[in-house]
Amino acid sequence: MDILADQVRGIVQREIPRGASIAVGLSGGIDSVVLLHLLVRGLRIAPARISAIHVNHQISAQAGRWAAFCRRLCRELGVTLRVVKVDVPRGNSTEAAARAARYAVFAASGADVLMLAHNRDDQAETVLLQLLRGAGPRGLAGMPVLRPAATTMAPVLRPLLGVPRRTIAAHAQRYRLQWVEDDSNRDPAYLRNFLRHQVMPVLERKVPGAGATLARAARHQAEASDLLDALAAQDLGAAGDIGTCCLPLALLRPLAPHRARNALRYFLRSNDVAMPDADRLEELLRQALTARADARVRVELDGVGLRRFQDALYILRPLPRLAARFEQSWNGCGVLALPQFGGSLRLIRSTGEGIAADAGCGVLALPQFGGSLRLIRSTGEGIAADALRSALLVVRVRRGGETLRPAQGGRRRTVRNLLQEAAMPPWLRERLPFLYVDGELAAIPGLGVDARFQANAGESGLQPLWLPD
């Protein structure tokens, strides 16, 4: 155990904080059993820091027996186990659907780090699979030892990724460990199984150490992928920052085609958009850059929409259905959850130009609208505070025909014209919250405050600010 335990200990100490809670993906197979055994008995990590997750895909008739085995193992090791049943849709790739369901469970583990038991042979098979799919450097990089935390997932650590399968088997034999065998792992109908049982043995006989060589190639491809990401970040600047859902197309036009494709991939990946295949990516780039200026460019990618507006590409995520007559009253304090809007409303105190640190009466969550609305307390601008003291404040959806007089002495304008002049994307116009005071339209974030409700010079006011998610 010492050599293997020392190897795993070095990775764990290097990659995760001391005292971090650990969740282990436990299938009951030899790899995950050895990993859990190493953590508890080899590294002597306190079992209280470790939990195991067993996902029952309900595909095999043996699924119940596997779950029972995992329960016995975890009781023996003193580790908490959570067994979760998932429904795996049947389709073109049951294997991919099962993996997606499994990772959805892992994402809800609540642990500081998730550990998976992939080994060096798994990595070699992954490289072959990605080659057969025509993947680029990122796909050929295979699995990383450590995948950093993402929006919905804790960091994923694979401490056995450099360990060949035979070493894991020797450890299991030495300590007389038991595990379960999934019969489907020998079914050659699955491409990975075909590569594992029929292709890799032939390669190893012809080219001894082929598995190690393929794993090493994955590391080289990971370095190349990092360099391509650095190039894309340089090409896109702030538009490539994680979570920036708008890509000015002027950044792509001067680039050579292969460099523009690289930048577009980076933009999509930075926003957690499933990567399209090469043909679909090329079509997206073609439409975005060459379609007529007035053309409605919209491409759907795995439930996420991409639209072009005023020479920029936007990522649109699905939002709940918004009722045509939606309205919600608010007293201006606390948190008001409005799932149909997709955001929140908050009162923030400020004086002059800045926002004061002691600000904040409440937050109005507007997830249906895809963002958040803040009322910034200021002087001489915004909605007059006196107008809100005894008034009913209501948030409504746009219904059509509304008018607003944004300037004292100015004429009343239709909201439709104001929205067009503000160059607001069409899909945002329909998810923009309108603020009413005692039944009268008082303000629209991004457009202005009606003159009847505006704060006078020196008077305390509340300026609405809409922040899309």
Buried (B, 14 or more C-beta within 10 A) or exposed (E): BEEBBEBBBEBBEEBBEEEBBBBBBBBBBBBBBBBBBBBBEBBEBEBEBBBBBBBBBBBEEBBEEBBBBBBEBBEEBEBEBBBBEBEBEEEEEBBEBBBEBBBBBBBEBEBBBBBBBBBBBBBBBBBBBBEEEEBBBBBBBBBBBBBEEEEEBBBBBBBBBBBBBEBBBEBBEEEEBEBBEBEBEEEEEBBBBBBBEEBBEEBBEEEEEBBBBBBBBBBEBBEBBEEBBEBBBEBBEEBBEEEBBEBBBEBBEEBEEEBBBBBBBBBBBBBBBEBBEEEEBBEBBEBBBEEEEEEEBEBEBEEBBBBBBEEBBBBBBEBEEBEEEBEBEBEBEEEBEBEBBBBBBBBBBBEEEEBBEEBBBBBBBBBBBBBBBBBBBBBBBBBBBBBBEEBEBBBBBBEEEBBBBBEEEEEEBEBBEBBEEEEBBEBBBEBBBBBBBEEEBBBBBBBBBBBEBBBEEEBBBBBBBBBBB
